[in-house]
Amino acid sequence: MDILTDQAFFRSFHILFGIAWIGLLYYFNFVQGEYVKVADPDAKADVFKKLAPNALWWFRWAALFTFLTGVVLLHQISVKIGTEIILGATMGTFMMLNVWGIIWRNQKIVLGMKEGDAAAAGAKAGLASRTNTLFSVPMLMYMVYSAHGQVDTNLMIHPEWNSTSLLVGLAIIFAIEANAIWGKMVPAITSVRAVIISSFVLAVVMKIITDLM
């Protein structure tokens, strides 16, 4: 058996790395971030010195290996790639780029590992992290769909690359990502409760778009 063509092998590790990545994403947003807001100065300093750097190491490498195994899977199922998989993969790709290009770069400043404006860096990292949380539910929905759902031949990328649902879905994703890069924290993702609700709402909206358009 050629390991490079063994879909089950790569899917297993893709899921494993994804569990670690999204689990840590939720930990940062739902647990550590909320704790740091109310922690005593000494406890907060201890988190920044000992806990956060270690957690961020696992976080960013889990994100990268989830992406890399996902790329292999996309190659293996290339003849079955439809609108849903493309939208899910696009969100996952932006999430990985946010981890390495925005969150990690700015967290190094927040943690004192690099010179810079810690307050501004923290805001940028926080916005990207909240954006990834917003993407997480619809991304996971589409990734599970790609493995267990029925592929609708009317939504196949080949030959209908420019379907309305694909373009509308991508427009929404790119608009959200643009806000993560150049925008600001909006009420829909500011609090833990808000971002959880918004992520499920986005999943429903995206599914309506891909099912009905």
Residue frames as qw, qx, qy, qz and C-alpha x, y, z in Angstrom:
[[0.000, 0.887, 0.462, 0.000, 0.00, 0.00, 0.00],
 [0.385, 0.394, -0.018, 0.834, 1.31, 3.45, -0.94],
 [0.269, -0.522, -0.548, 0.596, 1.00, 5.62, 2.18],
 [0.023, -0.213, 0.119, 0.970, 0.75, 8.77, 0.05],
 [0.388, -0.146, -0.550, -0.725, -2.48, 7.49, -1.48],
 [0.332, -0.341, -0.854, 0.210, -3.93, 6.04, 1.74],
 [0.213, -0.586, -0.191, -0.758, -6.86, 8.38, 2.37],
 [0.718, -0.595, -0.349, -0.092, -7.80, 6.77, 5.71],
 [0.700, -0.162, -0.243, 0.652, -4.27, 7.33, 7.04],
 [0.205, 0.225, 0.002, 0.953, -4.21, 11.04, 6.24],
 [0.420, -0.589, -0.343, -0.599, -7.83, 11.55, 7.29],
 [0.736, -0.493, -0.421, 0.194, -7.08, 10.04, 10.71],
 [0.536, -0.187, -0.168, 0.806, -4.17, 12.40, 11.31],
 [0.016, -0.418, -0.244, -0.875, -6.08, 15.34, 9.84],
 [0.565, -0.647, -0.385, -0.338, -8.80, 14.75, 12.42],
 [0.735, -0.394, -0.323, 0.448, -6.27, 14.24, 15.23],
 [0.377, 0.032, -0.033, 0.925, -4.39, 17.47, 14.47],
 [0.194, -0.508, -0.341, -0.767, -7.70, 19.28, 13.97],
 [0.629, -0.631, -0.454, -0.020, -8.98, 18.21, 17.38],
 [0.608, -0.321, -0.208, 0.696, -5.82, 19.58, 19.00],
 [0.204, 0.203, 0.179, 0.941, -6.00, 22.84, 17.02],
 [0.335, -0.556, -0.371, -0.664, -9.67, 23.65, 17.47],
 [0.674, -0.546, -0.468, 0.170, -9.59, 22.45, 21.08],
 [0.499, -0.250, -0.160, 0.814, -6.80, 24.92, 21.85],
 [0.001, 0.365, 0.293, 0.884, -8.60, 27.64, 19.88],
 [0.514, -0.640, -0.433, -0.372, -11.64, 27.19, 22.12],
 [0.678, -0.430, -0.361, 0.475, -9.42, 27.03, 25.20],
 [0.346, 0.023, -0.016, 0.938, -7.81, 30.37, 24.37],
 [0.188, -0.384, -0.308, -0.850, -11.13, 32.05, 23.60],
 [0.628, -0.527, -0.409, -0.401, -13.42, 30.49, 26.18],
 [0.801, -0.473, -0.285, 0.230, -11.08, 29.74, 29.11],
 [0.624, -0.140, -0.096, 0.763, -7.67, 31.44, 29.16],
 [0.127, 0.433, 0.197, 0.871, -8.82, 34.74, 27.69],
 [0.482, -0.699, -0.303, -0.433, -11.66, 35.07, 30.18],
 [0.774, -0.462, -0.263, 0.344, -9.40, 34.07, 33.07],
 [0.521, 0.097, -0.032, 0.847, -6.73, 36.63, 32.19],
 [0.101, -0.649, -0.250, -0.712, -9.36, 39.39, 32.28],
 [0.603, -0.711, -0.084, -0.352, -10.02, 38.80, 35.99],
 [0.862, -0.099, -0.317, 0.383, -6.73, 37.26, 37.18],
 [0.433, -0.850, 0.068, 0.292, -4.52, 38.93, 39.74],
 [0.300, 0.868, -0.376, -0.122, -1.39, 40.57, 38.25],
 [0.294, -0.521, 0.800, 0.030, 0.92, 37.84, 39.53],
 [0.685, 0.189, 0.699, -0.083, -1.30, 35.08, 38.17],
 [0.598, 0.780, 0.092, -0.161, -1.64, 36.85, 34.84],
 [0.095, 0.809, -0.568, -0.116, 2.14, 37.25, 34.61],
 [0.492, -0.273, 0.827, -0.010, 2.60, 33.56, 35.35],
 [0.729, 0.481, 0.470, -0.127, 0.18, 32.63, 32.56],
 [0.462, 0.866, -0.155, -0.115, 2.06, 34.81, 30.10],
 [0.080, -0.729, 0.679, 0.031, 5.43, 33.48, 31.18],
 [0.304, -0.256, 0.916, -0.049, 4.79, 29.75, 31.54],
 [0.565, 0.339, 0.718, -0.226, 1.41, 28.63, 30.23],
 [0.524, 0.751, 0.101, -0.388, 0.67, 30.68, 27.12],
 [0.176, 0.668, -0.639, -0.339, 3.99, 30.10, 25.26],
 [0.260, -0.127, 0.957, 0.027, 3.65, 26.34, 25.68],
 [0.511, 0.503, 0.631, -0.298, -0.01, 26.31, 24.64],
 [0.411, 0.789, -0.122, -0.440, 0.75, 28.52, 21.63],
 [0.060, -0.469, 0.828, 0.301, 3.48, 26.12, 20.50],
 [0.336, 0.191, 0.922, -0.018, 1.02, 23.24, 20.33],
 [0.404, 0.693, 0.381, -0.460, -1.62, 25.53, 18.86],
 [0.315, 0.745, -0.322, -0.492, 0.35, 26.80, 15.89],
 [0.011, -0.347, 0.899, 0.269, 1.91, 23.45, 14.97],
 [0.390, 0.328, 0.839, -0.191, -1.42, 21.65, 15.25],
 [0.434, 0.738, 0.148, -0.495, -2.84, 24.28, 12.88],
 [0.193, 0.636, -0.608, -0.434, -0.05, 23.77, 10.36],
 [0.107, -0.140, 0.976, 0.125, -0.26, 19.97, 10.36],
 [0.463, 0.498, 0.639, -0.359, -4.05, 20.08, 10.13],
 [0.410, 0.755, -0.128, -0.496, -3.60, 22.23, 7.03],
 [0.088, 0.521, -0.786, -0.321, -0.88, 20.05, 5.48],
 [0.268, 0.096, 0.958, -0.032, -2.80, 16.79, 5.94],
 [0.454, 0.633, 0.427, -0.459, -5.85, 18.59, 4.57],
 [0.298, 0.682, -0.426, -0.515, -3.94, 19.54, 1.43],
 [0.053, -0.225, 0.954, 0.189, -3.02, 15.89, 0.90],
 [0.359, 0.374, 0.812, -0.268, -6.66, 14.85, 1.37],
 [0.422, 0.707, 0.079, -0.561, -7.83, 17.47, -1.13],
 [0.197, 0.524, -0.711, -0.426, -5.38, 16.06, -3.66],
 [0.157, -0.022, 0.987, -0.006, -6.62, 12.52, -3.00],
 [0.301, 0.553, 0.745, -0.221, -10.30, 13.43, -3.46],
 [0.034, -0.335, 0.242, 0.910, -9.77, 16.00, -6.21],
 [0.135, -0.191, -0.759, -0.607, -12.40, 14.44, -8.48],
 [0.295, -0.601, -0.743, 0.012, -15.03, 14.83, -5.75],
 [0.216, -0.258, -0.275, 0.901, -14.33, 18.42, -4.72],
 [0.007, 0.712, 0.603, 0.359, -17.55, 20.45, -4.68],
 [0.059, -0.757, -0.031, -0.650, -18.68, 23.84, -3.43],
 [0.702, -0.693, -0.059, -0.154, -18.97, 22.77, 0.21],
 [0.868, -0.193, -0.005, 0.457, -15.45, 21.39, 0.38],
 [0.441, 0.485, 0.038, 0.755, -14.00, 24.48, -1.29],
 [0.280, -0.790, -0.036, -0.544, -15.74, 26.78, 1.19],
 [0.825, -0.564, -0.015, 0.035, -14.64, 24.70, 4.17],
 [0.812, 0.037, 0.028, 0.582, -11.08, 24.47, 2.90],
 [0.229, 0.671, 0.037, 0.704, -10.99, 28.23, 2.29],
 [0.507, -0.788, 0.026, -0.349, -12.05, 28.95, 5.87],
 [0.905, -0.355, 0.036, 0.231, -9.55, 26.41, 7.20],
 [0.671, 0.333, 0.024, 0.662, -6.76, 27.96, 5.13],
 [0.036, -0.766, 0.028, -0.641, -7.54, 31.46, 6.38],
 [0.732, -0.666, 0.000, -0.147, -7.67, 30.13, 9.93],
 [0.881, -0.124, 0.020, 0.456, -4.20, 28.60, 9.60],
 [0.435, 0.507, 0.028, 0.744, -2.83, 31.80, 8.06],
 [0.338, -0.816, -0.031, -0.468, -4.38, 33.82, 10.88],
 [0.855, -0.495, -0.027, 0.150, -2.61, 31.61, 13.41],
 [0.767, -0.058, 0.110, 0.629, 0.84, 32.05, 11.89],
 [0.348, 0.478, 0.205, 0.780, 0.50, 35.48, 10.26],
 [0.240, -0.692, -0.064, -0.678, -1.48, 37.40, 12.88],
 [0.765, -0.610, -0.109, -0.179, -2.02, 35.57, 16.17],
 [0.873, -0.206, -0.079, 0.435, 1.48, 34.18, 16.73],
 [0.450, 0.442, -0.021, 0.775, 3.28, 37.27, 15.44],
 [0.233, -0.685, 0.015, -0.690, 1.32, 39.53, 17.78],
 [0.830, -0.533, -0.147, -0.078, 1.26, 37.17, 20.74],
 [0.763, 0.072, -0.216, 0.605, 5.06, 37.24, 20.77],
 [0.089, 0.507, -0.113, 0.850, 4.78, 40.96, 21.50],
 [0.634, -0.588, -0.117, -0.488, 2.09, 40.44, 24.14],
 [0.923, -0.326, -0.158, 0.130, 4.23, 37.80, 25.89],
 [0.284, -0.893, 0.309, 0.161, 7.32, 40.01, 25.84],
 [0.822, -0.040, 0.438, 0.361, 9.21, 37.79, 23.40],
 [0.454, 0.394, 0.362, 0.712, 9.45, 40.63, 20.88],
 [0.094, -0.302, -0.187, 0.930, 9.45, 44.43, 21.08],
 [0.090, -0.380, -0.600, -0.699, 6.28, 46.31, 20.18],
 [0.402, -0.235, 0.164, -0.870, 3.03, 47.82, 21.39],
 [0.020, 0.055, 0.980, -0.192, 1.55, 45.05, 23.55],
 [0.392, 0.414, 0.500, -0.652, -1.91, 46.61, 23.71],
 [0.525, 0.523, -0.281, -0.610, -2.20, 47.00, 19.93],
 [0.262, 0.289, -0.905, -0.172, -0.71, 43.54, 19.35],
 [0.194, 0.136, 0.887, -0.396, -3.15, 42.01, 21.80],
 [0.518, 0.477, 0.240, -0.669, -6.08, 43.60, 20.01],
 [0.488, 0.480, -0.558, -0.468, -4.91, 42.29, 16.62],
 [0.138, 0.153, -0.977, 0.052, -4.32, 38.78, 17.97],
 [0.314, 0.243, 0.723, -0.565, -7.67, 38.82, 19.74],
 [0.568, 0.480, -0.034, -0.668, -9.56, 39.85, 16.61],
 [0.449, 0.380, -0.749, -0.304, -7.91, 37.11, 14.53],
 [0.000, -0.042, 0.960, -0.275, -8.59, 34.54, 17.24],
 [0.450, 0.355, 0.507, -0.644, -12.25, 35.54, 17.47],
 [0.558, 0.481, -0.345, -0.582, -12.47, 35.38, 13.66],
 [0.280, 0.246, -0.924, -0.091, -11.10, 31.84, 13.71],
 [0.210, 0.170, 0.840, -0.471, -13.69, 30.93, 16.33],
 [0.533, 0.458, 0.125, -0.700, -16.39, 32.42, 14.10],
 [0.513, 0.437, -0.612, -0.413, -15.17, 30.33, 11.15],
 [0.132, -0.294, 0.934, -0.153, -14.82, 27.14, 13.21],
 [0.583, 0.223, 0.668, -0.405, -18.39, 25.80, 13.19],
 [0.712, 0.605, 0.004, -0.357, -19.11, 26.27, 9.45],
 [0.267, 0.629, -0.721, -0.118, -15.62, 25.03, 8.60],
 [0.271, -0.177, 0.922, -0.211, -16.11, 21.88, 10.67],
 [0.679, 0.385, 0.416, -0.467, -19.59, 21.43, 9.20],
 [0.646, 0.653, -0.260, -0.297, -18.22, 21.40, 5.67],
 [0.114, 0.530, -0.840, 0.018, -15.23, 19.20, 6.52],
 [0.469, 0.015, 0.827, -0.310, -17.51, 16.58, 8.09],
 [0.696, 0.538, 0.179, -0.440, -19.81, 16.90, 5.08],
 [0.414, 0.662, -0.569, -0.258, -16.90, 16.21, 2.75],
 [0.016, -0.316, 0.943, -0.102, -16.21, 12.92, 4.51],
 [0.219, 0.200, 0.911, -0.286, -19.72, 11.69, 5.28],
 [0.456, 0.536, 0.262, -0.661, -22.19, 13.66, 3.19],
 [0.679, 0.444, 0.546, 0.210, -23.46, 13.00, -0.29],
 [0.218, -0.337, 0.317, 0.859, -21.64, 14.96, -2.98],
 [0.501, 0.697, 0.392, -0.331, -24.22, 16.77, -5.11],
 [0.615, 0.167, 0.474, 0.608, -23.10, 16.58, -8.72],
 [0.186, 0.873, 0.332, 0.306, -24.78, 19.94, -9.36],
 [0.297, -0.946, 0.126, 0.030, -22.30, 21.54, -6.97],
 [0.862, -0.090, 0.190, 0.462, -19.16, 19.93, -8.30],
 [0.162, -0.744, 0.242, 0.601, -16.30, 22.28, -9.07],
 [0.009, -0.248, 0.750, 0.613, -15.87, 20.43, -12.34],
 [0.463, 0.348, 0.254, 0.775, -17.40, 21.69, -14.52],
 [0.136, -0.862, -0.342, -0.349, -19.39, 24.38, -12.61],
 [0.533, -0.029, -0.343, 0.773, -16.58, 26.37, -10.97],
 [0.003, -0.133, 0.080, -0.988, -18.43, 29.70, -10.99],
 [0.295, -0.559, -0.763, -0.138, -21.67, 28.62, -9.32],
 [0.220, -0.742, -0.071, -0.630, -23.66, 31.33, -7.52],
 [0.782, -0.610, -0.115, -0.054, -23.44, 29.56, -4.17],
 [0.805, -0.054, -0.077, 0.586, -19.66, 29.26, -4.41],
 [0.291, 0.488, 0.024, 0.823, -19.20, 32.94, -5.27],
 [0.427, -0.735, -0.097, -0.517, -21.59, 34.18, -2.58],
 [0.866, -0.463, -0.131, 0.138, -20.01, 31.89, 0.02],
 [0.698, 0.095, -0.058, 0.707, -16.50, 33.01, -0.88],
 [0.046, 0.663, 0.068, 0.744, -17.58, 36.67, -0.78],
 [0.637, -0.717, -0.094, -0.268, -18.81, 36.23, 2.80],
 [0.883, -0.272, -0.064, 0.377, -15.64, 34.42, 3.84],
 [0.541, 0.321, 0.005, 0.777, -13.35, 37.03, 2.27],
 [0.184, -0.758, -0.084, -0.620, -15.32, 39.88, 3.87],
 [0.769, -0.635, -0.062, -0.044, -14.96, 38.30, 7.32],
 [0.827, -0.092, 0.004, 0.555, -11.26, 37.69, 6.77],
 [0.304, 0.601, 0.056, 0.737, -10.76, 41.25, 5.54],
 [0.442, -0.805, -0.029, -0.395, -12.19, 42.48, 8.84],
 [0.882, -0.406, -0.025, 0.237, -9.75, 40.21, 10.69],
 [0.691, 0.151, 0.063, 0.704, -6.84, 41.85, 8.88],
 [0.203, 0.317, 0.074, 0.923, -7.90, 45.48, 8.59],
 [0.394, -0.626, -0.390, -0.549, -11.06, 45.87, 10.64],
 [0.166, -0.403, 0.554, -0.709, -12.04, 45.85, 14.29],
 [0.036, -0.165, -0.949, 0.267, -13.78, 43.74, 16.90],
 [0.400, -0.271, -0.340, -0.807, -17.49, 43.89, 16.14],
 [0.567, -0.275, 0.425, -0.650, -20.28, 43.13, 18.67],
 [0.912, 0.106, -0.207, -0.338, -21.10, 39.82, 16.96],
 [0.846, 0.147, -0.440, 0.264, -17.76, 38.33, 18.11],
 [0.033, -0.710, 0.397, -0.580, -16.79, 40.47, 21.10],
 [0.577, -0.413, 0.544, -0.448, -18.01, 38.14, 23.87],
 [0.151, -0.155, 0.975, 0.058, -17.75, 34.38, 24.20],
 [0.451, 0.437, 0.701, -0.340, -21.54, 34.01, 24.05],
 [0.438, 0.732, -0.033, -0.521, -21.77, 36.27, 20.99],
 [0.194, 0.550, -0.725, -0.365, -19.08, 34.49, 18.98],
 [0.275, 0.033, 0.959, -0.060, -20.54, 31.04, 19.74],
 [0.479, 0.597, 0.516, -0.384, -23.99, 32.15, 18.57],
 [0.338, 0.761, -0.258, -0.490, -22.53, 33.95, 15.55],
 [0.057, -0.384, 0.880, 0.275, -20.52, 30.89, 14.51],
 [0.350, 0.282, 0.889, -0.086, -23.63, 28.69, 14.48],
 [0.409, 0.747, 0.258, -0.456, -25.60, 31.39, 12.66],
 [0.175, 0.667, -0.549, -0.473, -22.85, 31.64, 10.04],
 [0.214, -0.103, 0.960, 0.150, -22.95, 27.86, 9.59],
 [0.418, 0.535, 0.690, -0.249, -26.70, 27.97, 8.99],
 [0.320, 0.804, -0.061, -0.497, -26.37, 30.88, 6.55],
 [0.030, 0.525, -0.752, -0.397, -23.61, 29.13, 4.62],
 [0.299, 0.116, 0.947, 0.035, -25.58, 25.89, 4.43],
 [0.432, 0.688, 0.445, -0.377, -28.64, 27.76, 3.16],
 [0.226, 0.756, -0.357, -0.499, -26.48, 29.40, 0.50],
 [0.014, -0.365, 0.882, 0.299, -24.96, 26.12, -0.69],
 [0.306, 0.251, 0.912, -0.106, -28.26, 24.23, -0.59],
 [0.336, 0.712, 0.538, -0.301, -30.63, 26.76, -2.10],
 [0.169, 0.787, -0.219, -0.551, -28.64, 28.93, -4.51]]
